Amino acid sequence: MSERAAPFYCPYCGDEDLRPSEEGHGAWECRACNRAFQLKFLGLLAEGFRAAPSQHSAPDSPHGGAS
């Protein structure tokens, strides 16, 4: 990957005031909660680990819903 992965919000407080850290690639600082964190790409998941879409839709409940 040639571009830096940028988070949209702090994983600790949810604030959006983030700045790249001088600690290294993928490191970010949150100005709101004064925490530093790092993003790291771990890899792709194998096809077998992906949740398969449901083959059958859930039956309609005879007791629920508006009539």
PEMO-V194019 format. One record per residue. N is the residue number from 1. PHI is phi in radians with two decimals (NA if undefined). Layout:
N_PHI / N_PHI
This chain:
1_NA / 2_-1.68 / 3_-1.71 / 4_-1.31 / 5_-1.33 / 6_-1.92 / 7_-1.31 / 8_-1.60 / 9_-2.68 / 10_-1.25 / 11_-1.24 / 12_-1.69 / 13_-2.04 / 14_1.50 / 15_-1.25 / 16_-1.81 / 17_-1.50 / 18_-1.94 / 19_-2.31 / 20_-1.07 / 21_-1.59 / 22_-1.45 / 23_-1.23 / 24_2.57 / 25_-1.13 / 26_1.49 / 27_-1.63 / 28_-2.32 / 29_-2.11 / 30_-1.73 / 31_-1.34 / 32_-1.33 / 33_-1.90 / 34_1.08 / 35_-1.93 / 36_-2.06 / 37_-2.56 / 38_-2.29 / 39_-1.69 / 40_-2.53 / 41_-1.42 / 42_-1.60 / 43_2.46 / 44_-1.62 / 45_-1.39 / 46_-1.20 / 47_-0.98 / 48_-1.20 / 49_-1.57 / 50_-1.29 / 51_-1.18 / 52_-1.30 / 53_-1.13 / 54_-1.12 / 55_-1.39 / 56_-2.15 / 57_-1.42 / 58_-1.18 / 59_-1.17 / 60_-1.19 / 61_-1.38 / 62_-1.28 / 63_-1.83 / 64_-1.91 / 65_1.55 / 66_-1.53 / 67_-1.98
